[in-house]
């Protein structure tokens, strides 16, 4: 409610001041035409700025909000976003986020950007329900809101920039684990996720479960260390001690995967307990090279950030509207839109044969 009031005041305040000044002029007997014209001009200018890009430079102000700032996954997304902003030329890109993954801090940033009256807020929500109200308030204030990397509640955003379908990601991780294990596909596996509230990880897990049931692998447990590498390492060490038939660990966030791989390496179980999951190639190269990891699953994170800014600019400038079937996105060409999901593409499987060809 506070955000709505601030946003409304921001838009109507100059007009109110104008009326008060006019009333003052009439009460004092002054009827200077020049003064009245100046007030009218100010009010008209403010009215125009409500519909135009909010930056004083005339550029479209796009805010890119990651789950957590400072990790390589989101830093590489930002690199792609910055590339798109430079290429478009009419975008002022603002990149910020909590350094601890706290969704309440995400909500606070959305509220502040709403008060500032930016044009588009792009959110990767760590807990969709926590940030939903702030996102809805931003929309009610006339700001475009989209999600990227992770989706939010449907009513809180206009489009979701989707890196790949949940089915392709979940089934892809299981397929990689089965392939990496070869003939040793009977035993227990563990999933180390992120936060229990992380919507994208939860949808991937739901896609993994039926795929695991079709294999000979049994899901022993799911751990939720949050976006914390030390907690992920500790959780992986715990399951290694606890499950004697452990064959593999899925690290399904860019933080939990390196932590799980480190735990296996420290335990001297390279090749005996395999680790696969989702992370950037650069973070996993050393584990692939020493045999702890055979397959890394992800998408091109640079392209994800790039596509997000293109979609945001298209939305703010009126080129992207509800019901659109495709989006032109610079060097990525034309991207398909299914419903309100703008699709980047499919997963990439990084192995010892190709991982050195990627630098993100």
Order of alpha helices (4+ residues) and beta strands (2+ residues): alpha-alpha-beta-alpha-beta-alpha-beta-alpha-beta-beta-alpha-beta-alpha-beta-alpha-beta-alpha-beta-alpha-beta-alpha-beta-beta-beta-beta
